[in-house]
Amino acid sequence: MNGECRGRGFGRGRFQSWRRGRGSGNFSGKWRGREHRPNLNKAIGKNSSVYSDNSPFIEKIQAFEKFFIRRIDLYDKDEIERKGSILVDFRELTKDDEITNLIPNIANELRDAPEKILACMGLAIHQVLTKDLERHAAELQAQEGLSSDGETMVNVPHIYARIYNFEPLTHLKNVRANYYGKYISLRGTVVRVSNVKPLCTKMAFLCAACGEVQSFPLPDGKYIFQQSSPLTVTMDWQSIKIQELMSDAQREAGRIPRTIECELVHDLVDSCVPGDTVTVTGIVKVSNAEEGSRNKNDKCMFLLYIEANSVSNSKGQKTKTSEDGCKHGTLMEFSLKDLYAIQEIQAEENLFKLIVNSLCPVIFGHELVKAALALALFGGTQKYADDKNRIPIRGDPHVLVVGDPGLGKSQMLQAVCNVAPRGVYVCGNTTTSSGLTVTLSKDSSSGDFALEAGALVLGDQGICGIDEFDKMGNQHQALLEAMEQQSISLAKAGVVCSLPARTSIIAAANPVGGHYNKAKTVSENLKMGSALLSRFDLVFILLDTPNEQHDHLLSEHVIAIRAGKQRTVSSATVARMNSQDSNTSILEVVSEKPLSERLKVVPGETIDLIPHQLLRKYIGYARQYVYPRLSTEAAQVLQDFYLELRKQSQRLNSSPITTRQLESLIRLTEARARLELREEATKEDAEDIVQIMKYSMLGTYSDEFGNLDFERSQHGSGMSNRSTAKRFISALNSIAERTYNNLFQFHQLRQIAKELNIQVADFENFIGSLNDQGFLLKKGPKIYQLQTM
């Protein structure tokens, strides 16, 4: 079989028009057509020149025949015939008593001589189906009263056996030359998928002397041939590149993840898209090095690739039930031990507190921030605005953590990405916009365009943590669509498409100038547009304020971790001190039993934390099977809070709270119910979420004196001194209309401000803020253009 073309299945073209005769016994019949006897010999072995009844391969074929006959009723025969392949579970094969009696070392034989075993399987199922169809045809003929001439013509196409659940899984780093020709199973992420193309497996040639057309199997090479001849045979062919899955235990310093090419044929083409996690089982082969390699003298360079025999996709497509009733494509598998552990966790008395403290035990305090991150891990449920148009409403919450350096933002972010069943962690200062979304690359060998998935697509139905969010420069625009529409559209080089990016974005940012300036809004501190900020459900501001009691507990905590002692001491966060007592705002009303106090571990209390691996299973289970809905009481609590906020913003003539905030409240309340594996969100859940939202809003609304400045819009977008800015911009507008010139020099702007008696502490900063907010556009050194004309 060495001379055959790479990228094909096994035992090409056997027995397409083979019929069984009337003789008794499995193989006592006759074969019609010229090619079948040599092809049977090919399945039996290269060196055997004559068909033999006591060949070991005949015994194997008969054993597989019995195996398939016992399961014939479980298979969808039409599906097998249409696809030309049958799924065989390796575990069923090894547990079957008859197979293990007749072929004792089936696992070793499949690993060492895969092509022969797969050829025997394909031949056996072909035999079984042919017999079955002949029996049906004979019954039909008998019913219609037709006289049978003793021979029923049934044509079954070539059938491939596809083996899945093959064990053990091989690590990509171990695939070396010693695996050549062996059958292996790999697990990894698809990073590139080519187009489906026809690959020639047989070619028809016209003899120049006698004019006879002959068909030859095609080895690697290029020939001029009769393309339109029926003897020229092609099949679907596609190549994919998979990258190893990197877990913490296997991560090697300074090494980029390894990749390997896999070739898919026939029904396996188009079975995955970039970003899918797949298990590929197949035979290791070698191919010549790329023709376009730099060194032309490298004639003896070979590359390993995998000729795929089966592909199990654990994401993307909906769960498909195969012929044997086994489901493929579930997101996460749970053993009985896992399910018992999940049951134990769910039965815990104060589960929210346990999960919040297990998330990142190294970082001290910040309970409400950790609570929000835990809720983002569980996520709300995705809904559709109406069933006909299927317009999705986002279910994944986004969280932004802004604050002074050294408060453990990055560690919390990494903890969240490690715990998430599917988490991607990127750093803003080393990320490009195409690295976040999707890249269109040109395939060197074929010249086709291929899509390569970026971080947001790889984090689909999971978490994407973006650190150093403020240092991303102009990449923020790439996030706008992904954060609200949950998809990424691409229109490059004639390729127009949309990819799913149903991901929760958790971002950490440092303010401009190192420390957070409470006199400015969040938008001015981060130099970030309002459009992006309003898409975050929660914005937390962490300030490093000295507090003797808190600092004492914190230092004890750090020393205990370093010394490796049992940590009994924990959280006491700084209570917010409001300088005013008047109950002017709903945000300042403190509830009777604050959530931050309930989540705290009091000094001296020991808590049995959940290990991250188990927490990951618990989150995976909740996301997969629990879809909570709001109860009427919970909806009432959220509505009251929202209406109170609207009333307040209207009274103070500030920028309004939008329905985005109401949707955020609903999402987070669903996540709070999902955290305890409940199908219905209760009033208590809603009250917890209202407290977290109040905490977030207090941070973004309060100014440097601790007063609430409702002229700032929600989540701290907008400007800190709006009234001054409004007056200044309206004056510029009237000047521009009068002079028909909307370009201003910096000294002109300063002069206008002086005439208007506008007094700001730092005029350059004031103009810079107007530039960030889009009122002015910087056109050159010290030249600004008015945008609002």
Helices and strands as residue ranges (DSSP letters): H 36-44, H 56-70, G 72-74, H 77-83, E 85-89, H 90-95, H 97-102, H 106-112, H 114-143, E 160-164, G 172-174, G 177-179, E 183-193, E 197-206, E 213-217, E 233-244, G 248-250, E 259-265, G 266-268, E 277-288, E 302-313, E 320-321, E 327-328, H 336-346, H 351-359, H 367-378, E 383-384, E 392-393, E 399-403, H 409-419, E 423-427, G 428-430, H 433-436, E 438-442, E 449-453, H 455-458, E 463-467, G 469-475, H 476-484, E 487-492, E 495-500, E 504-509, H 522-526, H 530-533, E 538-542, H 548-563, G 586-588, H 595-599, H 612-625, E 629-630, H 632-651, H 659-675, E 680-681, H 683-701, G 714-716, H 722-739, E 743-745, H 746-755, H 763-772, E 776-780, E 783-786
